């Protein structure tokens, strides 16, 4: 019985990258051509430099909680939810919850990543 899928492996790696602040490894889970929606109201990021810039804030996050749950885990499409909390440099706790949509290519790399979230 298969307990893992490409989608769940992708989300596990995303969580590891975020927790370890290993931003360069994002390149290993993104296809050469991709659409990365950091914000559903903005145009998608389509280059590594844009994604790298968007992730710079991770370096200052004192992560207190990061859970990613796979809701639909397939080989090429899936979705997940996340629950996240971090403390900023002034000691203020920030919390957010959100949802992900993911499409992968045949190599298990993201060709489309979308996220929606709300903060508390």
Residue pairs with C-beta under 8 A, 6 or more apart in sequence:
4 73
5 70
5 73
5 74
5 75
5 78
6 74
6 75
6 76
6 104
6 108
7 70
7 72
7 73
7 74
7 75
7 76
7 77
7 78
7 80
7 102
7 104
8 70
8 73
8 78
9 108
10 29
10 78
10 102
10 104
10 108
10 110
11 68
11 70
11 78
11 80
11 100
11 102
12 68
13 25
13 28
13 29
14 29
14 68
15 66
15 68
16 22
16 25
17 23
17 25
17 26
17 29
18 58
18 63
18 66
19 63
19 66
21 58
21 59
23 52
23 55
23 56
23 58
23 59
26 48
26 51
26 52
26 55
27 48
28 109
29 108
29 109
29 110
30 36
30 48
30 51
30 109
30 110
30 113
31 105
31 107
31 109
31 110
31 111
33 46
33 111
34 46
34 109
34 110
34 111
34 112
34 113
35 44
35 45
35 46
35 111
35 112
35 113
36 44
36 45
36 46
36 50
36 51
36 54
36 110
36 112
36 113
37 44
37 45
37 112
37 113
37 114
37 115
38 45
38 54
38 115
40 114
40 115
40 116
45 51
45 54
60 88
60 89
61 86
61 87
61 88
62 86
62 87
62 88
62 89
63 84
63 85
63 86
64 85
64 86
64 87
64 93
65 83
65 84
65 85
66 82
66 83
66 84
66 85
67 82
67 83
67 84
68 80
68 81
68 82
68 100
69 80
69 81
69 82
70 78
70 79
70 80
71 78
71 79
71 80
71 81
71 99
72 78
72 79
75 104
76 103
76 104
76 105
76 106
77 102
77 103
77 104
78 101
78 102
78 104
79 99
79 100
79 101
79 102
80 99
80 100
80 102
81 97
81 98
81 99
81 100
82 96
82 97
82 98
82 99
82 100
82 117
83 97
84 95
84 96
84 97
84 98
85 93
85 94
85 95
85 96
86 93
86 94
87 93
87 94
88 94
94 119
94 120
95 119
95 120
96 117
96 118
96 119
96 120
97 117
97 118
97 120
98 115
98 116
98 117
98 118
99 115
99 116
99 117
100 113
100 114
100 115
101 112
101 113
101 114
101 115
102 110
102 112
102 113
102 114
103 110
103 111
103 112
103 113
104 110
104 111
105 111
